Amino acid sequence: MHLDRGIPGYLIARVRIVCSSLVLTTLFLAGCGGHRGGSPGFSEIAGRTGLARDGTQVIMTPDTILVGKVVKVNTEGRFVVLSFPIGHLPVLEQRLGVYRTGLKVGEVRITGPQLDDNVVGDIAAGEARAGDQVRSQ
């Protein structure tokens, strides 16, 4: 049983077109009205100058400290396996400090080998435990 038996086909097609265009118009207007002041847009941030509120020049530098983690420790061989973020590995012979709860407890010298984001280093001074943080000095 069809409920719309008495309505001609061309009229149903017109109603579909009107409803579809109404939905598309609503979405278009909602997108255009999305940014109304408040927080700045990306292009507005890029155009800012490096001046503080009092007019002095502000110099911003990226943080270049290398930070990793002790994954495994071999106390007899006095070496550690260190893990670093991908793309941020130390160079061979680089010395890194070993820190536990913010206090320096040792020093490691990177000797290699390296596999993926892991690298091996010799314990040069102090001690190291799994979970300790290593960072450049």
C-alpha positions in Angstrom: 0.0 0.0 0.0 1.5 3.4 -1.1 0.7 6.4 0.9 1.6 8.9 -1.8 -0.3 7.2 -4.6 -2.2 10.3 -5.5 0.9 12.6 -5.7 2.4 12.8 -9.2 6.1 11.8 -9.6 7.3 15.1 -10.8 6.1 16.8 -7.6 8.0 14.3 -5.4 11.2 15.0 -7.4 10.7 18.8 -6.9 10.3 18.3 -3.1 13.5 16.3 -3.0 15.4 19.0 -4.9 14.0 21.8 -2.6 14.9 19.8 0.6 18.4 19.0 -0.7 19.1 22.6 -1.6 17.8 23.8 1.8 20.2 21.4 3.6 23.2 22.5 1.5 22.4 26.1 2.0 22.2 25.7 5.7 25.5 23.9 5.8 27.1 26.6 3.7 25.9 29.4 5.9 26.9 27.6 9.0 30.5 27.2 7.7 30.7 30.8 6.6 29.5 32.1 10.0 32.0 29.9 12.0 34.7 32.5 12.7 33.3 35.6 14.4 36.2 37.2 16.2 37.2 35.8 19.6 40.4 33.8 19.1 42.6 34.8 16.2 42.7 32.7 13.1 45.9 31.1 11.8 46.8 33.9 9.3 46.3 36.5 12.1 48.8 34.6 14.4 51.4 34.3 11.6 51.3 38.1 11.0 52.2 39.0 14.6 55.4 40.8 15.4 57.9 39.6 18.0 57.1 42.4 20.4 56.0 42.1 24.0 53.2 44.3 25.4 55.7 46.8 26.7 57.3 47.1 23.3 60.5 45.2 23.9 61.7 42.6 21.4 60.9 38.9 22.3 63.2 36.2 21.1 61.8 32.7 21.0 64.1 29.7 20.6 63.0 26.0 20.3 63.9 23.6 23.0 66.8 21.5 21.6 67.5 19.4 24.7 67.7 15.7 23.8 65.6 13.6 26.3 65.4 9.8 26.4 64.7 7.0 28.9 66.8 4.1 30.2 65.1 0.9 29.0 67.5 -1.8 30.2 70.6 -1.9 32.4 73.5 -4.4 32.4 75.3 -3.8 35.6 78.1 -6.4 35.0 78.9 -4.9 31.5 78.2 -1.3 32.7 76.1 -0.4 29.7 72.5 0.7 29.2 69.9 0.5 26.4 68.3 3.9 25.9 65.1 4.8 24.1 64.5 8.2 22.4 61.7 9.7 20.4 61.8 8.9 16.7 64.1 11.2 14.8 65.8 12.5 18.0 68.8 10.2 18.6 72.2 11.2 20.1 75.4 11.0 18.1 78.2 8.5 18.9 80.5 9.5 21.8 77.9 12.1 23.1 77.7 12.3 26.9 74.3 12.4 28.5 73.3 12.9 32.1 71.2 10.2 33.9 68.5 11.7 36.1 66.2 10.1 38.7 63.4 12.2 40.2 65.1 15.3 38.9 68.5 14.6 40.5 71.6 13.6 38.5 72.7 10.1 39.4 75.1 9.3 36.6 76.5 9.9 33.2 76.3 7.8 30.0 78.5 7.9 26.9 76.8 6.8 23.7 78.7 3.9 22.0 76.2 2.2 19.8 74.9 0.1 18.2 71.6 1.7 17.3 68.3 -0.1 16.3 65.2 2.0 15.5 64.8 4.4 18.4 67.1 2.5 20.8 70.8 3.0 21.3 73.4 1.6 23.6 75.7 3.6 25.9 78.4 2.9 28.5 77.9 4.0 32.1 80.7 6.5 32.5 80.0 7.6 36.0 77.4 6.9 38.7 74.6 4.5 38.2 71.5 4.0 36.1 68.2 2.1 36.5 65.5 1.2 34.1 63.0 4.1 34.0 65.7 6.8 34.6 65.6 9.8 32.3 68.7 10.7 30.2 69.2 14.2 28.7 71.9 16.2 27.1 73.7 18.7 29.2 
